[in-house]
Amino acid sequence: MVNTIIVFYSLEWFTKQIAKYIAKETKGDLLELEPKKTISKWFMKYFRGWKQVIMKEIPTLKAYDVNFNKYETIYIWTPVWSFIYTPAIRSFIKKKSLKNKKIIIFCTHEGWPGKTLNNLEKEFSWNTIIAKKDFNRRFLEKDIELLHKEIKTILI
Ligand SMILES: Cc1cc2nc3c(=O)[nH]c(=O)nc-3n(C[C@H](O)[C@H](O)[C@H](O)COP(=O)(O)O)c2cc1C
């Protein structure tokens, strides 16, 4: 029985690619969080994304049907936006209160992760955080072998 799920948000592709790789390696399920209102992937993404973070927006997510009771281990994946986790992850946290799970938290960034992992750890404090790790896209997107090696250090 599958007892692992990877919950992630990805605007472009980097976080999504890693989430898919983890799902393959752990034979886990994947839940991609998709806001109903999408953000353009062009330059405006910075402006729109930063605004959402600063305004602490909680975007409405597309509906998903997942019974979290069946999962023991949950991977939470997010890109860093303005030194914190993305608004889609904020929506997930507000919508779903997780307790007594094994949680693994990750973020992808380009050199400025801020306090993303510590903040996420606080949000999931009713659970056991068994690993947390940040992935710097600038180094790792060019070296897929190293990326996979890094990921394997935190798979359970
Ligand atoms: C709106 C916005 C804000 C960002 N803010 C940061 C930041 O504060 N620190 C950082 O290192 N990278 C920042 N980035 C870069 C992303 O975290 C990084 O490219 C990430 O790997 C993108 O993941 P994705 O391809 O799955 O969307 C930002 C990107 C966007 C679009």
The ligand as a Tripos MOL2 file, in Angstrom:
@<TRIPOS>MOLECULE
LIG
   31    33     1     0     0
SMALL
NO_CHARGES

@<TRIPOS>ATOM
      1 C1          8.0220   35.5010   -7.4810 C.3       1 LIG1
      2 C2          9.3480   34.8250   -7.2930 C.ar      1 LIG1
      3 C3         10.1110   35.1290   -6.1590 C.ar      1 LIG1
      4 C4         11.3350   34.4890   -5.9420 C.ar      1 LIG1
      5 N1         12.0290   34.7810   -4.7900 N.ar      1 LIG1
      6 C5         13.1930   34.1360   -4.5320 C.ar      1 LIG1
      7 C6         13.9170   34.3790   -3.3100 C.ar      1 LIG1
      8 O1         13.5120   35.1460   -2.4340 O.2       1 LIG1
      9 N2         15.0900   33.6960   -3.1120 N.ar      1 LIG1
     10 C7         15.6040   32.8350   -4.0490 C.ar      1 LIG1
     11 O2         16.6910   32.2860   -3.8230 O.2       1 LIG1
     12 N3         14.9200   32.5490   -5.2050 N.ar      1 LIG1
     13 C8         13.7390   33.1680   -5.4580 C.ar      1 LIG1
     14 N4         13.0310   32.8720   -6.6180 N.ar      1 LIG1
     15 C9         13.5370   31.8210   -7.5250 C.3       1 LIG1
     16 C10        12.8180   30.4630   -7.3070 C.3       1 LIG1
     17 O3         12.7650   30.1160   -5.9260 O.3       1 LIG1
     18 C11        13.5660   29.3110   -8.0180 C.3       1 LIG1
     19 O4         13.8240   29.6220   -9.3560 O.3       1 LIG1
     20 C12        12.7860   28.0030   -7.9190 C.3       1 LIG1
     21 O5         13.6520   26.9080   -8.1170 O.3       1 LIG1
     22 C13        11.6590   27.9520   -8.9560 C.3       1 LIG1
     23 O6         10.9760   26.7080   -8.8550 O.3       1 LIG1
     24 P1          9.9420   26.2380   -9.9900 P.3       1 LIG1
     25 O7         10.7390   26.1050  -11.2740 O.co2     1 LIG1
     26 O8          9.4460   24.9070   -9.5380 O.co2     1 LIG1
     27 O9          8.8520   27.2510  -10.0930 O.co2     1 LIG1
     28 C14        11.8200   33.5230   -6.8700 C.ar      1 LIG1
     29 C15        11.0560   33.2280   -8.0120 C.ar      1 LIG1
     30 C16         9.8340   33.8630   -8.2210 C.ar      1 LIG1
     31 C17         9.0190   33.5140   -9.4500 C.3       1 LIG1
@<TRIPOS>BOND
     1     1     2 1
     2     2     3 ar
     3     2    30 ar
     4     3     4 ar
     5     4     5 ar
     6     4    28 ar
     7     5     6 ar
     8     6     7 ar
     9     6    13 1
    10     7     8 2
    11     7     9 ar
    12     9    10 ar
    13    10    11 2
    14    10    12 ar
    15    12    13 ar
    16    13    14 ar
    17    14    15 1
    18    14    28 ar
    19    15    16 1
    20    16    17 1
    21    16    18 1
    22    18    19 1
    23    18    20 1
    24    20    21 1
    25    20    22 1
    26    22    23 1
    27    23    24 1
    28    24    25 2
    29    24    26 1
    30    24    27 1
    31    28    29 ar
    32    29    30 ar
    33    30    31 1
@<TRIPOS>SUBSTRUCTURE
     1 LIG1         1 GROUP 0 **** ****
